[in-house]
């Protein structure tokens, strides 16, 4: 998807600056999901919850839902020899 940024976490640990930086990363990820068309626009209240959740669990759940929905379409695709051994592990959004 092109939204991964090395060494930048969207999960706040301790410290006010870390919380501010993590909030900006959550906003960046959410905006990228909207702009890519992978996520429909959300009500402001829901978007605020996703951005303000310092632990990032709310955003994790949205990303997991998008990945699961994407995986459903890919399950019908032909499997590789590695998939026959390991099963389907990674899917593209």
C-alpha positions in Angstrom: 0.0 0.0 0.0 3.0 2.3 0.4 2.1 3.6 3.8 4.7 1.9 5.9 7.3 4.3 7.2 10.4 2.8 8.8 11.0 3.5 12.5 7.7 5.4 12.9 5.2 3.9 15.3 1.5 4.7 15.5 1.4 3.2 19.0 2.2 5.7 21.7 4.4 4.5 24.5 5.3 7.1 27.2 6.0 10.8 26.9 3.9 13.6 25.5 6.0 13.9 22.3 5.7 10.2 21.6 1.9 10.5 21.9 1.8 13.5 19.5 4.0 11.7 17.0 2.0 8.5 17.2 -1.2 10.4 16.8 0.2 12.0 13.6 1.1 8.5 12.3 -2.4 7.2 13.0 -3.8 10.2 11.1 -1.4 9.5 8.2 -2.4 5.9 8.0 -6.1 6.6 8.1 -5.8 9.3 5.5 -3.8 6.9 3.3 -6.5 4.2 3.6 -9.2 6.8 2.6 -7.2 8.2 -0.3 -6.4 4.7 -1.6 -10.1 3.9 -1.7 -9.6 0.9 0.6 -11.8 2.5 3.3 -15.0 4.5 3.0 -15.1 7.9 4.7 -16.1 7.5 8.4 -18.2 9.7 10.6 -16.0 12.3 12.4 -16.7 10.6 15.8 -15.3 7.2 14.6 -12.3 8.9 13.0 -11.6 10.7 16.2 -11.7 7.5 18.2 -9.3 5.8 15.7 -6.8 8.7 15.9 -7.0 9.4 19.7 -6.6 5.7 20.7 -3.0 5.9 22.0 -2.5 2.2 22.0 -3.5 1.9 18.3 -5.9 -1.0 18.9 -8.8 0.7 17.3 -6.8 1.4 14.1 -5.5 -2.2 14.3 -9.0 -3.5 14.2 -9.9 -1.5 11.1 -6.7 -2.7 9.3 -7.5 -6.3 10.3 -11.0 -5.9 8.9 -9.7 -4.5 5.6 -7.1 -7.3 5.4 -9.8 -10.0 6.0 -12.1 -8.5 3.4 -9.2 -8.4 0.9 -8.2 -12.0 1.7 -11.7 -13.3 0.9 -11.2 -12.2 -2.7 -7.7 -13.8 -2.9 -8.8 -17.2 -1.6 -10.1 -18.1 -5.0 -6.8 -17.4 -6.6 -4.5 -20.3 -7.6 -2.2 -21.3 -4.8 1.5 -21.8 -5.1 3.6 -24.8 -4.0 4.6 -22.9 -0.9 0.9 -22.2 -0.1 0.3 -26.0 -0.3 2.8 -26.5 2.6 2.3 -23.3 4.7 -1.2 -22.3 3.7 -2.2 -18.7 2.8 -0.4 -16.4 5.3 0.1 -13.1 3.6 -2.5 -11.2 1.6 -2.3 -7.9 -0.2 -4.7 -5.1 0.7 
